[in-house]
């Protein structure tokens, strides 16, 4: 399997939090990075932290045309796609605007579809690849005030299972991955209750799981819902 140093890796939601932590970890392992986010300033900071080993694409993934343009701008064939970008705005159903619902779904699943379709032919031509979709408990459970977010994460779970079946003959792995631990990120700062904030960890501690999936491409993991904390303990480097 190709080492990370031989891969182009696309990471969405890379300007902060888990996405930025994964980018820094992958840069240390020599990967060629393509980082996507709406936050241009945050992307520039992460690029600097990776020693400039990144192409940054400022893009609103809720915008289908902007997403298509970003995909067209990716340099070279992609070995791994990590779709981490998401919108979480907790609100009671009666207060959720159609614009918020659409944006949440578009970033979560529409962009996931576009990005996967955009890198699929390259992965087939290379004889394999890895599609990694960041999920959460909201992908298998319902939570009050998270109608849009839960819908988007549930959609990702089903989407990934379909891609695992289609990709098997081509060596393309598709999986979802949930942190497995409370993470200290801007999203969790805004949404976690005090008891979770008391035990949250640096997302950098979860990055080894993503590196293992991207480098090993173990098709036995395809179609599964993985736990980043557990996998990082098993494969810490």
Number of C-alpha atoms within 10 A of each C-alpha: 12 13 15 22 15 14 20 21 25 27 24 27 24 30 27 19 19 26 27 26 20 24 31 23 21 23 22 13 15 16 24 23 26 23 27 28 23 18 16 15 12 16 24 19 14 24 24 13 15 19 11 14 20 23 17 24 23 19 22 19 29 21 15 15 13 14 23 16 13 18 20 11 13 20 12 10 16 24 28 31 24 26 28 23 24 23 19 17 17 17 15 11 13 7 10 16 11 10 9 17 18 15 19 26 24 21 25 29 25 22 23 28 16 17 22 23 13 16 21 24 15 16 23 15 11 15 14 24 30 30 29 26 26 24 27 20 14 17 21 14 11 14 12 10 17 18 20 24 25 24 20 25 26 21 19 25 23 13 19 25 19 14 20 22 15 14 23 16 12 17 20 26 31 31 26 28 22 18 22 15 18 18 23 20 18 11 16 16 14 11 14 16 10 9 9 16 15 11 11 16 15 15 21 18 20 27 26 22 24 21 23 19 23 26 19 13 22 15 20 9 15 26 22 17 21 20 18 23 22 15 20 18 13 12 14 15 12
